[in-house]
Amino acid sequence: MTDDSDRVRAHVFVTGRVQGVFYRATTRDTARDHGVDGWVRNLADGRVEAVFEGPRSAVESMVDWCDTGSPQATVSDVAVEYGDPEGLDGFEIRR
């Protein structure tokens, strides 16, 4: 069992060729593999937005993973803001 005081939240915006390349589905699967809660969605401007909540090391791994993303993606920038977790449970793709 993890200590809740170690939980963090990362709000991430990913820029590049990240839509239509299975970025959201791969993000969901990778987050679940890491035991990270949150969500991911496409934005109208072509970016992908994601929120990761979980143990600091797992969330940081997900933020690092965003630099590469799915095999078909070409990531040019990852902007991240850390904050307090909001208690998300599970990981979903939002539309």
N, CA, C and O atoms as a GROMACS GRO file, in nm:
protein
  380
    1MET      N    1   0.085  -0.119   0.000
    1MET     CA    2   0.000   0.000   0.000
    1MET      C    3   0.089   0.125   0.000
    1MET      O    4   0.187   0.133   0.074
    2THR      N    5   0.053   0.221  -0.085
    2THR     CA    6   0.134   0.342  -0.094
    2THR      C    7   0.088   0.445   0.008
    2THR      O    8  -0.028   0.447   0.048
    3ASP      N    9   0.179   0.528   0.048
    3ASP     CA   10   0.151   0.637   0.141
    3ASP      C   11   0.089   0.752   0.063
    3ASP      O   12   0.151   0.802  -0.032
    4ASP      N   13  -0.032   0.794   0.100
    4ASP     CA   14  -0.100   0.901   0.027
    4ASP      C   15  -0.022   1.031   0.025
    4ASP      O   16  -0.041   1.112  -0.065
    5SER      N   17   0.066   1.053   0.122
    5SER     CA   18   0.144   1.177   0.125
    5SER      C   19   0.246   1.181   0.012
    5SER      O   20   0.300   1.287  -0.019
    6ASP      N   21   0.272   1.066  -0.051
    6ASP     CA   22   0.367   1.059  -0.162
    6ASP      C   23   0.296   1.080  -0.296
    6ASP      O   24   0.362   1.085  -0.400
    7ARG      N   25   0.163   1.092  -0.295
    7ARG     CA   26   0.088   1.108  -0.420
    7ARG      C   27   0.103   1.251  -0.473
    7ARG      O   28   0.100   1.349  -0.397
    8VAL      N   29   0.120   1.260  -0.605
    8VAL     CA   30   0.130   1.390  -0.671
    8VAL      C   31   0.037   1.390  -0.793
    8VAL      O   32  -0.014   1.286  -0.835
    9ARG      N   33   0.017   1.509  -0.847
    9ARG     CA   34  -0.064   1.528  -0.967
    9ARG      C   35   0.020   1.603  -1.069
    9ARG      O   36   0.082   1.704  -1.037
   10ALA      N   37   0.020   1.555  -1.192
   10ALA     CA   38   0.087   1.624  -1.302
   10ALA      C   39  -0.017   1.652  -1.410
   10ALA      O   40  -0.088   1.561  -1.455
   11HIS      N   41  -0.026   1.778  -1.452
   11HIS     CA   42  -0.115   1.820  -1.561
   11HIS      C   43  -0.024   1.849  -1.680
   11HIS      O   44   0.061   1.937  -1.674
   12VAL      N   45  -0.044   1.773  -1.787
   12VAL     CA   46   0.051   1.770  -1.898
   12VAL      C   47  -0.017   1.811  -2.029
   12VAL      O   48  -0.131   1.771  -2.056
   13PHE      N   49   0.054   1.890  -2.109
   13PHE     CA   50   0.012   1.924  -2.244
   13PHE      C   51   0.123   1.880  -2.340
   13PHE      O   52   0.238   1.922  -2.326
   14VAL      N   53   0.087   1.796  -2.437
   14VAL     CA   54   0.185   1.740  -2.530
   14VAL      C   55   0.159   1.795  -2.669
   14VAL      O   56   0.048   1.789  -2.720
   15THR      N   57   0.264   1.850  -2.729
   15THR     CA   58   0.257   1.911  -2.861
   15THR      C   59   0.336   1.828  -2.960
   15THR      O   60   0.438   1.767  -2.924
   16GLY      N   61   0.290   1.824  -3.084
   16GLY     CA   62   0.357   1.751  -3.190
   16GLY      C   63   0.255   1.673  -3.271
   16GLY      O   64   0.137   1.707  -3.273
   17ARG      N   65   0.302   1.568  -3.338
   17ARG     CA   66   0.210   1.479  -3.411
   17ARG      C   67   0.164   1.375  -3.310
   17ARG      O   68   0.220   1.266  -3.299
   18VAL      N   69   0.058   1.411  -3.235
   18VAL     CA   70   0.014   1.328  -3.123
   18VAL      C   71  -0.135   1.291  -3.133
   18VAL      O   72  -0.189   1.228  -3.042
   19GLN      N   73  -0.201   1.330  -3.241
   19GLN     CA   74  -0.339   1.287  -3.262
   19GLN      C   75  -0.344   1.198  -3.385
   19GLN      O   76  -0.277   1.222  -3.485
   20GLY      N   77  -0.426   1.093  -3.376
   20GLY     CA   78  -0.438   0.998  -3.487
   20GLY      C   79  -0.323   0.898  -3.491
   20GLY      O   80  -0.303   0.831  -3.592
   21VAL      N   81  -0.247   0.889  -3.382
   21VAL     CA   82  -0.132   0.799  -3.377
   21VAL      C   83  -0.136   0.709  -3.252
   21VAL      O   84  -0.033   0.663  -3.204
   22PHE      N   85  -0.257   0.687  -3.200
   22PHE     CA   86  -0.280   0.601  -3.082
   22PHE      C   87  -0.214   0.654  -2.955
   22PHE      O   88  -0.184   0.577  -2.864
   23TYR      N   89  -0.191   0.785  -2.950
   23TYR     CA   90  -0.125   0.844  -2.832
   23TYR      C   91  -0.212   0.827  -2.707
   23TYR      O   92  -0.162   0.788  -2.602
   24ARG      N   93  -0.342   0.855  -2.719
   24ARG     CA   94  -0.429   0.845  -2.601
   24ARG      C   95  -0.439   0.701  -2.552
   24ARG      O   96  -0.428   0.675  -2.432
   25ALA      N   97  -0.461   0.607  -2.642
   25ALA     CA   98  -0.475   0.467  -2.602
   25ALA      C   99  -0.346   0.414  -2.539
   25ALA      O  100  -0.349   0.340  -2.440
   26THR      N  101  -0.233   0.451  -2.597
   26THR     CA  102  -0.105   0.407  -2.542
   26THR      C  103  -0.078   0.472  -2.407
   26THR      O  104  -0.023   0.410  -2.317
   27THR      N  105  -0.118   0.599  -2.393
   27THR     CA  106  -0.105   0.667  -2.264
   27THR      C  107  -0.188   0.595  -2.158
   27THR      O  108  -0.139   0.569  -2.048
   28ARG      N  109  -0.313   0.563  -2.191
   28ARG     CA  110  -0.400   0.492  -2.097
   28ARG      C  111  -0.337   0.359  -2.054
   28ARG      O  112  -0.331   0.328  -1.935
   29ASP      N  113  -0.292   0.280  -2.150
   29ASP     CA  114  -0.236   0.149  -2.119
   29ASP      C  115  -0.109   0.161  -2.035
   29ASP      O  116  -0.088   0.083  -1.942
   30THR      N  117  -0.024   0.258  -2.068
   30THR     CA  118   0.101   0.278  -1.995
   30THR      C  119   0.074   0.327  -1.854
   30THR      O  120   0.138   0.282  -1.759
   31ALA      N  121  -0.022   0.418  -1.839
   31ALA     CA  122  -0.057   0.468  -1.706
   31ALA      C  123  -0.110   0.356  -1.618
   31ALA      O  124  -0.075   0.345  -1.501
   32ARG      N  125  -0.195   0.273  -1.675
   32ARG     CA  126  -0.248   0.159  -1.599
   32ARG      C  127  -0.136   0.064  -1.558
   32ARG      O  128  -0.136   0.014  -1.446
   33ASP      N  129  -0.041   0.040  -1.649
   33ASP     CA  130   0.074  -0.046  -1.616
   33ASP      C  131   0.157   0.011  -1.502
   33ASP      O  132   0.214  -0.064  -1.423
   34HIS      N  133   0.163   0.144  -1.493
   34HIS     CA  134   0.241   0.212  -1.388
   34HIS      C  135   0.161   0.234  -1.260
   34HIS      O  136   0.215   0.283  -1.161
   35GLY      N  137   0.032   0.197  -1.260
   35GLY     CA  138  -0.052   0.219  -1.143
   35GLY      C  139  -0.086   0.365  -1.120
   35GLY      O  140  -0.101   0.409  -1.006
   36VAL      N  141  -0.099   0.441  -1.230
   36VAL     CA  142  -0.126   0.584  -1.224
   36VAL      C  143  -0.273   0.608  -1.260
   36VAL      O  144  -0.324   0.549  -1.355
   37ASP      N  145  -0.339   0.695  -1.185
   37ASP     CA  146  -0.478   0.734  -1.212
   37ASP      C  147  -0.479   0.861  -1.296
   37ASP      O  148  -0.379   0.933  -1.302
   38GLY      N  149  -0.594   0.889  -1.360
   38GLY     CA  150  -0.607   1.013  -1.434
   38GLY      C  151  -0.686   0.999  -1.561
   38GLY      O  152  -0.775   0.914  -1.572
   39TRP      N  153  -0.654   1.084  -1.658
   39TRP     CA  154  -0.726   1.085  -1.785
   39TRP      C  155  -0.639   1.149  -1.894
   39TRP      O  156  -0.538   1.214  -1.866
   40VAL      N  157  -0.682   1.127  -2.019
   40VAL     CA  158  -0.613   1.184  -2.135
   40VAL      C  159  -0.718   1.220  -2.239
   40VAL      O  160  -0.819   1.150  -2.252
   41ARG      N  161  -0.695   1.329  -2.313
   41ARG     CA  162  -0.789   1.368  -2.418
   41ARG      C  163  -0.717   1.449  -2.526
   41ARG      O  164  -0.611   1.508  -2.502
   42ASN      N  165  -0.778   1.451  -2.646
   42ASN     CA  166  -0.732   1.537  -2.754
   42ASN      C  167  -0.788   1.677  -2.734
   42ASN      O  168  -0.899   1.693  -2.684
   43LEU      N  169  -0.711   1.777  -2.773
   43LEU     CA  170  -0.758   1.915  -2.773
   43LEU      C  171  -0.779   1.961  -2.917
   43LEU      O  172  -0.717   1.909  -3.009
   44ALA      N  173  -0.866   2.059  -2.935
   44ALA     CA  174  -0.901   2.109  -3.068
   44ALA      C  175  -0.780   2.168  -3.141
   44ALA      O  176  -0.777   2.170  -3.264
   45ASP      N  177  -0.679   2.215  -3.066
   45ASP     CA  178  -0.561   2.276  -3.129
   45ASP      C  179  -0.455   2.173  -3.170
   45ASP      O  180  -0.346   2.212  -3.212
   46GLY      N  181  -0.485   2.044  -3.158
   46GLY     CA  182  -0.392   1.940  -3.201
   46GLY      C  183  -0.305   1.882  -3.091
   46GLY      O  184  -0.234   1.784  -3.113
   47ARG      N  185  -0.310   1.941  -2.972
   47ARG     CA  186  -0.232   1.888  -2.860
   47ARG      C  187  -0.310   1.777  -2.790
   47ARG      O  188  -0.429   1.757  -2.814
   48VAL      N  189  -0.240   1.706  -2.702
   48VAL     CA  190  -0.302   1.610  -2.613
   48VAL      C  191  -0.283   1.662  -2.471
   48VAL      O  192  -0.175   1.707  -2.435
   49GLU      N  193  -0.390   1.654  -2.391
   49GLU     CA  194  -0.387   1.695  -2.251
   49GLU      C  195  -0.404   1.570  -2.165
   49GLU      O  196  -0.485   1.483  -2.197
   50ALA      N  197  -0.327   1.561  -2.057
   50ALA     CA  198  -0.339   1.447  -1.967
   50ALA      C  199  -0.318   1.491  -1.823
   50ALA      O  200  -0.249   1.589  -1.796
   51VAL      N  201  -0.380   1.417  -1.733
   51VAL     CA  202  -0.358   1.435  -1.590
   51VAL      C  203  -0.318   1.299  -1.534
   51VAL      O  204  -0.384   1.198  -1.558
   52PHE      N  205  -0.209   1.299  -1.458
   52PHE     CA  206  -0.161   1.178  -1.393
   52PHE      C  207  -0.160   1.201  -1.243
   52PHE      O  208  -0.110   1.303  -1.195
   53GLU      N  209  -0.214   1.106  -1.167
   53GLU     CA  210  -0.208   1.110  -1.022
   53GLU      C  211  -0.159   0.976  -0.971
   53GLU      O  212  -0.200   0.870  -1.020
   54GLY      N  213  -0.070   0.981  -0.873
   54GLY     CA  214  -0.020   0.858  -0.814
   54GLY      C  215   0.108   0.883  -0.739
   54GLY      O  216   0.143   0.998  -0.711
   55PRO      N  217   0.178   0.775  -0.705
   55PRO     CA  218   0.307   0.791  -0.637
   55PRO      C  219   0.402   0.876  -0.723
   55PRO      O  220   0.403   0.864  -0.845
   56ARG      N  221   0.480   0.961  -0.658
   56ARG     CA  222   0.568   1.054  -0.729
   56ARG      C  223   0.652   0.985  -0.837
   56ARG      O  224   0.660   1.035  -0.949
   57SER      N  225   0.714   0.873  -0.804
   57SER     CA  226   0.802   0.807  -0.901
   57SER      C  227   0.724   0.759  -1.024
   57SER      O  228   0.774   0.768  -1.136
   58ALA      N  229   0.603   0.707  -1.004
   58ALA     CA  230   0.522   0.659  -1.115
   58ALA      C  231   0.474   0.775  -1.202
   58ALA      O  232   0.475   0.765  -1.325
   59VAL      N  233   0.432   0.884  -1.139
   59VAL     CA  234   0.386   1.002  -1.215
   59VAL      C  235   0.503   1.061  -1.294
   59VAL      O  236   0.486   1.097  -1.411
   60GLU      N  237   0.619   1.071  -1.233
   60GLU     CA  238   0.736   1.124  -1.305
   60GLU      C  239   0.773   1.033  -1.422
   60GLU      O  240   0.816   1.082  -1.527
   61SER      N  241   0.758   0.902  -1.406
   61SER     CA  242   0.783   0.809  -1.516
   61SER      C  243   0.686   0.835  -1.631
   61SER      O  244   0.726   0.830  -1.748
   62MET      N  245   0.560   0.863  -1.599
   62MET     CA  246   0.462   0.892  -1.704
   62MET      C  247   0.494   1.023  -1.775
   62MET      O  248   0.482   1.032  -1.897
   63VAL      N  249   0.535   1.125  -1.700
   63VAL     CA  250   0.572   1.252  -1.761
   63VAL      C  251   0.691   1.231  -1.856
   63VAL      O  252   0.693   1.283  -1.967
   64ASP      N  253   0.790   1.154  -1.811
   64ASP     CA  254   0.905   1.122  -1.898
   64ASP      C  255   0.860   1.046  -2.022
   64ASP      O  256   0.907   1.071  -2.132
   65TRP      N  257   0.767   0.952  -2.002
   65TRP     CA  258   0.717   0.872  -2.114
   65TRP      C  259   0.652   0.961  -2.220
   65TRP      O  260   0.662   0.932  -2.340
   66CYS      N  261   0.587   1.069  -2.179
   66CYS     CA  262   0.519   1.159  -2.273
   66CYS      C  263   0.614   1.219  -2.376
   66CYS      O  264   0.570   1.256  -2.485
   67ASP      N  265   0.744   1.228  -2.344
   67ASP     CA  266   0.841   1.282  -2.440
   67ASP      C  267   0.850   1.197  -2.566
   67ASP      O  268   0.887   1.247  -2.672
   68THR      N  269   0.817   1.069  -2.554
   68THR     CA  270   0.821   0.978  -2.669
   68THR      C  271   0.680   0.940  -2.711
   68THR      O  272   0.645   0.951  -2.829
   69GLY      N  273   0.599   0.895  -2.616
   69GLY     CA  274   0.461   0.857  -2.645
   69GLY      C  275   0.450   0.730  -2.726
   69GLY      O  276   0.536   0.642  -2.717
   70SER      N  277   0.345   0.722  -2.805
   70SER     CA  278   0.322   0.603  -2.886
   70SER      C  279   0.428   0.594  -2.996
   70SER      O  280   0.488   0.696  -3.033
   71PRO      N  281   0.451   0.474  -3.049
   71PRO     CA  282   0.555   0.457  -3.152
   71PRO      C  283   0.536   0.546  -3.274
   71PRO      O  284   0.635   0.587  -3.336
   72GLN      N  285   0.411   0.577  -3.311
   72GLN     CA  286   0.384   0.658  -3.431
   72GLN      C  287   0.392   0.808  -3.405
   72GLN      O  288   0.392   0.887  -3.500
   73ALA      N  289   0.398   0.848  -3.278
   73ALA     CA  290   0.396   0.991  -3.244
   73ALA      C  291   0.531   1.058  -3.267
   73ALA      O  292   0.636   0.994  -3.264
   74THR      N  293   0.525   1.189  -3.290
   74THR     CA  294   0.644   1.274  -3.294
   74THR      C  295   0.618   1.390  -3.199
   74THR      O  296   0.545   1.483  -3.232
   75VAL      N  297   0.678   1.383  -3.081
   75VAL     CA  298   0.654   1.483  -2.977
   75VAL      C  299   0.755   1.596  -2.990
   75VAL      O  300   0.875   1.573  -2.998
   76SER      N  301   0.704   1.721  -2.992
   76SER     CA  302   0.794   1.836  -3.000
   76SER      C  303   0.806   1.910  -2.867
   76SER      O  304   0.905   1.979  -2.844
   77ASP      N  305   0.705   1.897  -2.779
   77ASP     CA  306   0.712   1.966  -2.650
   77ASP      C  307   0.618   1.900  -2.550
   77ASP      O  308   0.511   1.851  -2.585
   78VAL      N  309   0.662   1.898  -2.424
   78VAL     CA  310   0.579   1.852  -2.313
   78VAL      C  311   0.584   1.959  -2.205
   78VAL      O  312   0.690   1.986  -2.149
   79ALA      N  313   0.469   2.020  -2.176
   79ALA     CA  314   0.459   2.119  -2.069
   79ALA      C  315   0.388   2.052  -1.952
   79ALA      O  316   0.286   1.985  -1.970
   80VAL      N  317   0.444   2.069  -1.831
   80VAL     CA  318   0.386   2.001  -1.715
   80VAL      C  319   0.379   2.096  -1.596
   80VAL      O  320   0.470   2.175  -1.572
   81GLU      N  321   0.269   2.086  -1.522
   81GLU     CA  322   0.253   2.157  -1.396
   81GLU      C  323   0.219   2.055  -1.290
   81GLU      O  324   0.130   1.972  -1.310
   82TYR      N  325   0.290   2.059  -1.178
   82TYR     CA  326   0.262   1.967  -1.066
   82TYR      C  327   0.172   2.036  -0.965
   82TYR      O  328   0.178   2.157  -0.946
   83GLY      N  329   0.088   1.956  -0.901
   83GLY     CA  330  -0.003   2.010  -0.801
   83GLY      C  331  -0.047   1.902  -0.705
   83GLY      O  332   0.006   1.791  -0.705
   84ASP      N  333  -0.146   1.936  -0.625
   84ASP     CA  334  -0.199   1.840  -0.527
   84ASP      C  335  -0.299   1.747  -0.596
   84ASP      O  336  -0.379   1.792  -0.677
   85PRO      N  337  -0.294   1.618  -0.563
   85PRO     CA  338  -0.388   1.523  -0.623
   85PRO      C  339  -0.532   1.554  -0.582
   85PRO      O  340  -0.558   1.607  -0.474
   86GLU      N  341  -0.624   1.520  -0.671
   86GLU     CA  342  -0.766   1.544  -0.647
   86GLU      C  343  -0.842   1.415  -0.619
   86GLU      O  344  -0.964   1.417  -0.606
   87GLY      N  345  -0.771   1.304  -0.608
   87GLY     CA  346  -0.835   1.177  -0.573
   87GLY      C  347  -0.893   1.100  -0.690
   87GLY      O  348  -0.990   1.026  -0.672
   88LEU      N  349  -0.837   1.114  -0.808
   88LEU     CA  350  -0.885   1.039  -0.922
   88LEU      C  351  -0.863   0.890  -0.899
   88LEU      O  352  -0.770   0.850  -0.829
   89ASP      N  353  -0.952   0.810  -0.959
   89ASP     CA  354  -0.943   0.664  -0.942
   89ASP      C  355  -0.960   0.600  -1.079
   89ASP      O  356  -1.062   0.619  -1.144
   90GLY      N  357  -0.860   0.526  -1.123
   90GLY     CA  358  -0.862   0.466  -1.255
   90GLY      C  359  -0.807   0.562  -1.359
   90GLY      O  360  -0.774   0.676  -1.328
   91PHE      N  361  -0.797   0.514  -1.483
   91PHE     CA  362  -0.746   0.598  -1.591
   91PHE      C  363  -0.838   0.583  -1.712
   91PHE      O  364  -0.871   0.472  -1.752
   92GLU      N  365  -0.878   0.698  -1.769
   92GLU     CA  366  -0.973   0.694  -1.880
   92GLU      C  367  -0.932   0.786  -1.993
   92GLU      O  368  -0.857   0.882  -1.975
   93ILE      N  369  -0.985   0.754  -2.110
   93ILE     CA  370  -0.975   0.844  -2.225
   93ILE      C  371  -1.100   0.930  -2.226
   93ILE      O  372  -1.212   0.878  -2.227
   94ARG      N  373  -1.082   1.060  -2.226
   94ARG     CA  374  -1.195   1.152  -2.231
   94ARG      C  375  -1.212   1.201  -2.374
   94ARG      O  376  -1.115   1.213  -2.450
   95ARG      N  377  -1.334   1.228  -2.409
   95ARG     CA  378  -1.365   1.277  -2.545
   95ARG      C  379  -1.398   1.425  -2.543
   95ARG      O  380  -1.426   1.483  -2.647
   0.00000   0.00000   0.00000
